[in-house]
Amino acid sequence: MTVLDLTQPSQVQRYQDFVRTAAKGQVTQDPLWGDLKANWGHLYLYHENQDGDIDAAMAVLTVEALPGKLLAYCPKGPVADVTNVGLVKELVQEALANLPENVFLVRMDPEVLYNQDLDQVYQDAGFVTRNVKVENMHGNIQPRKNVVLFYDGRGEGAQPITDEASLMKHFKSDYRNQIRRAIKDGVTVTSGRSKEDIEAFFKTYTMMAKAQGITHRPIEYFYRMQELWADSDLFRVFLAHYDGQVIAAGIGFGYGEKIWYMYAGSNREFAKHYGPYLVQWEMLKWGLSLGKVAYDFGGVGEFDHTDGLYKFKHGFAYHDPQVAYIGELDWVVDQAAYQKYLEQFA
């Protein structure tokens, strides 16, 4: 097990190459993500196999979650075979050996499907697991339930998606009509990574947040994101234009085997022109062009049309199986602090 030395460019590049190209690679495990989360501390570990190749990586971000106590969080990680619980436990122990003594919890939430047997193995190894008993979408840091489109054709009635025609056919019929309606109305979509793209996105993002009565991140966060990934095609901002203005937008990252649709925005004044549907069409084509296996629409509260997020996302992933991840795998260092921390998620 090795602690990544951030002062060694070649070592950092090697680590980044792994978390970007491994099948289960995650943007949240890239040191750039640690740079984006400037108010968090960061630690990066990796493990090598017998041939000297990296086969596991773990980014751990720390923040004061209780007075004088640090939460150590491995977002959507580690990038490893998480069915190898012994290896994961080694990563946790190595992290603790290099983290401050006031860490009360090491938390991971890898994107592996929930499985009762695997869940039990983690519990037997000393982890506390938080999954099926957490009923609220926001009871976990990351939603457990996600809508995912699989290009390789999973689920009842699904066929492999090999071109734009088969991609379009994968959607519900009314979604196909709405995409065609947007094109007929003259909506166009551009993609880029410029500061101007971020500013255009942010206008629709704040419009949507206001309409839904939810909080949003400041524009400085997205400026920093743009600066960090400005030269990387792993990151794109998609903008739907109509009548000289941006009416919908989306931000996506392409790590590992998937595209992650991370942030969105829309102007409801132009809802009848279906800008968000055309944004998805172009982002899904991006994933197809890169040969990705999956397109992750992000979390939902329930796999039910009474859930607004699910209602929109499911029409694109109409044939795809439900995706429910194992949730949070907690290694508790200070039980009293842990119980206090959990109170906010009750």
TORNU-945874 format. One record per residue (C-alpha): x, y, z. Coordinates in steps of 0.2 Angstrom, whole numbers, plus 5000, padded with zeros to 4 digits. Layout:
<rs>
((X Y Z))
...
</rs>
This chain:
<rs>
((5000 5000 5000))
((5007 5017 4995))
((5002 5035 5000))
((5002 5046 4984))
((5015 5059 4985))
((5007 5074 4977))
((5024 5082 4974))
((5029 5069 4961))
((5020 5072 4945))
((5024 5055 4937))
((5016 5046 4952))
((5001 5058 4952))
((4999 5055 4933))
((4999 5036 4936))
((4986 5037 4949))
((4975 5048 4939))
((4977 5037 4924))
((4970 5022 4934))
((4955 5031 4942))
((4950 5038 4925))
((4952 5022 4915))
((4948 5008 4927))
((4930 5001 4923))
((4924 5008 4940))
((4934 5024 4939))
((4926 5039 4947))
((4929 5058 4945))
((4927 5059 4964))
((4943 5049 4966))
((4953 5060 4956))
((4965 5072 4965))
((4957 5086 4955))
((4941 5082 4965))
((4951 5085 4981))
((4957 5102 4973))
((4939 5106 4969))
((4934 5103 4987))
((4946 5116 4994))
((4939 5116 5011))
((4942 5097 5014))
((4959 5089 5018))
((4964 5075 5006))
((4974 5059 5006))
((4976 5047 4992))
((4982 5029 4993))
((4985 5015 4980))
((4988 4997 4980))
((4999 4987 4967))
((4997 4969 4961))
((5011 4957 4959))
((5016 4965 4942))
((5018 4982 4949))
((5002 4989 4941))
((4989 4999 4952))
((4974 4988 4955))
((4966 4999 4969))
((4965 5017 4973))
((4957 5027 4987))
((4954 5046 4989))
((4949 5051 5006))
((4943 5068 5010))
((4942 5075 5028))
((4931 5088 5035))
((4926 5094 5053))
((4909 5086 5054))
((4907 5088 5073))
((4917 5100 5084))
((4935 5094 5085))
((4930 5078 5075))
((4934 5074 5057))
((4924 5064 5045))
((4935 5054 5033))
((4925 5051 5017))
((4930 5041 5002))
((4917 5047 4989))
((4910 5034 4977))
((4926 5024 4981))
((4937 5016 4982))
((4941 5011 4964))
((4944 4993 4968))
((4936 4976 4967))
((4925 4980 4982))
((4920 4962 4984))
((4938 4959 4990))
((4933 4965 5008))
((4950 4961 5014))
((4958 4973 5002))
((4946 4986 5006))
((4949 4984 5025))
((4968 4986 5021))
((4965 5002 5012))
((4955 5008 5027))
((4968 5004 5040))
((4982 5012 5029))
((4971 5027 5028))
((4969 5028 5047))
((4988 5026 5049))
((4990 5042 5039))
((4975 5052 5044))
((4974 5064 5059))
((4970 5056 5076))
((4953 5065 5078))
((4945 5056 5064))
((4929 5047 5071))
((4923 5039 5055))
((4930 5032 5038))
((4915 5031 5026))
((4914 5024 5009))
((4900 5022 4996))
((4906 5012 4981))
((4895 5010 4966))
((4893 4991 4968))
((4875 4984 4968))
((4867 4980 4984))
((4868 4962 4988))
((4863 4955 5005))
((4877 4942 5005))
((4891 4955 5002))
((4882 4967 5014))
((4884 4953 5028))
((4902 4950 5023))
((4906 4969 5026))
((4896 4968 5043))
((4906 4952 5048))
((4922 4962 5044))
((4918 4975 5056))
((4909 4988 5045))
((4893 4997 5049))
((4882 4997 5033))
((4869 5009 5029))
((4857 5005 5015))
((4840 4997 5014))
((4835 5004 5031))
((4839 5021 5026))
((4822 5026 5018))
((4825 5045 5014))
((4835 5049 4998))
((4845 5061 5008))
((4849 5050 5022))
((4865 5045 5014))
((4878 5057 5007))
((4875 5050 4989))
((4858 5043 4984))
((4858 5024 4984))
((4845 5023 4970))
((4850 5028 4953))
((4843 5028 4935))
((4856 5021 4923))
((4855 5018 4905))
((4866 5003 4899))
((4873 5004 4881))
((4876 4986 4881))
((4858 4981 4882))
((4852 4975 4899))
((4835 4973 4906))
((4819 4966 4898))
((4817 4971 4880))
((4833 4980 4879))
((4845 4978 4864))
((4863 4983 4863))
((4864 5002 4858))
((4877 5003 4844))
((4872 5019 4835))
((4861 5034 4836))
((4846 5025 4829))
((4846 5011 4842))
((4849 5024 4855))
((4834 5034 4850))
((4824 5018 4849))
((4829 5014 4867))
((4818 5028 4874))
((4800 5029 4878))
((4790 5034 4862))
((4785 5051 4869))
((4803 5055 4874))
((4807 5052 4855))
((4794 5064 4850))
((4799 5077 4862))
((4817 5076 4856))
((4811 5078 4838))
((4800 5092 4843))
((4814 5102 4851))
((4824 5100 4835))
((4809 5105 4824))
((4807 5120 4835))
((4825 5126 4831))
((4833 5121 4848))
((4851 5117 4846))
((4864 5110 4858))
((4883 5115 4860))
((4896 5108 4871))
((4912 5115 4878))
((4922 5118 4894))
((4924 5137 4894))
((4921 5150 4908))
((4907 5157 4897))
((4899 5140 4896))
((4899 5139 4915))
((4891 5156 4916))
((4877 5151 4904))
((4874 5135 4913))
((4874 5144 4930))
((4859 5155 4924))
((4848 5140 4920))
((4855 5131 4936))
((4849 5145 4948))
((4833 5147 4938))
((4829 5128 4941))
((4834 5129 4960))
((4823 5144 4963))
((4808 5136 4954))
((4810 5120 4965))
((4814 5129 4981))
((4831 5121 4983))
((4848 5127 4987))
((4862 5128 4975))
((4881 5129 4974))
((4889 5146 4971))
((4896 5150 4954))
((4914 5150 4961))
((4912 5131 4963))
((4909 5129 4945))
((4922 5142 4940))
((4935 5131 4949))
((4928 5115 4941))
((4930 5123 4924))
((4948 5128 4928))
((4953 5111 4934))
((4946 5102 4919))
((4948 5115 4906))
((4960 5104 4896))
((4951 5088 4898))
((4938 5080 4887))
((4932 5070 4903))
((4922 5086 4907))
((4909 5094 4896))
((4895 5108 4898))
((4880 5105 4887))
((4869 5120 4882))
((4852 5120 4873))
((4849 5136 4864))
((4833 5143 4858))
((4829 5161 4851))
((4846 5168 4856))
((4846 5162 4874))
((4851 5146 4884))
((4836 5137 4890))
((4843 5121 4897))
((4860 5114 4902))
((4869 5099 4909))
((4886 5095 4916))
((4894 5078 4913))
((4910 5068 4917))
((4916 5053 4908))
((4926 5042 4919))
((4929 5024 4919))
((4915 5015 4910))
((4901 5028 4911))
((4896 5046 4909))
((4889 5054 4925))
((4876 5067 4922))
((4880 5078 4937))
((4872 5095 4937))
((4857 5102 4927))
((4848 5118 4924))
((4833 5124 4914))
((4822 5139 4911))
((4804 5134 4913))
((4798 5148 4903))
((4803 5138 4888))
((4797 5121 4894))
((4786 5118 4878))
((4802 5117 4868))
((4809 5102 4877))
((4827 5109 4879))
((4831 5097 4893))
((4827 5082 4882))
((4838 5088 4869))
((4852 5091 4881))
((4850 5072 4887))
((4850 5067 4869))
((4867 5075 4865))
((4875 5069 4882))
((4869 5051 4878))
((4877 5052 4861))
((4893 5058 4869))
((4893 5042 4879))
((4890 5032 4864))
((4904 5040 4854))
((4916 5036 4868))
((4911 5018 4869))
((4904 5019 4887))
((4895 5005 4895))
((4883 5016 4905))
((4876 5033 4907))
((4871 5038 4925))
((4857 5050 4927))
((4860 5051 4945))
((4850 5048 4960))
((4831 5047 4963))
((4821 5045 4979))
((4811 5030 4973))
((4809 5019 4958))
((4791 5026 4956))
((4783 5039 4945))
((4777 5049 4960))
((4796 5054 4962))
((4799 5068 4950))
((4817 5064 4947))
((4813 5046 4942))
((4798 5052 4931))
((4810 5062 4920))
((4825 5051 4920))
((4816 5034 4918))
((4809 5038 4901))
((4827 5038 4894))
((4832 5022 4903))
((4815 5014 4900))
((4821 4996 4897))
((4835 4996 4910))
((4836 4987 4927))
((4834 4997 4943))
((4851 5001 4951))
((4852 5001 4970))
((4870 5003 4977))
((4876 4995 4993))
((4876 5012 5001))
((4888 5018 5015))
((4901 5007 5022))
((4906 5014 5039))
((4922 5010 5048))
((4918 5018 5065))
((4933 5024 5076))
((4924 5034 5089))
((4906 5026 5093))
((4900 5041 5103))
((4904 5054 5090))
((4897 5042 5076))
((4880 5041 5085))
((4880 5060 5087))
((4884 5062 5068))
((4870 5051 5063))
((4857 5061 5072))
((4857 5074 5058))
((4851 5060 5046))
((4837 5053 5056))
</rs>
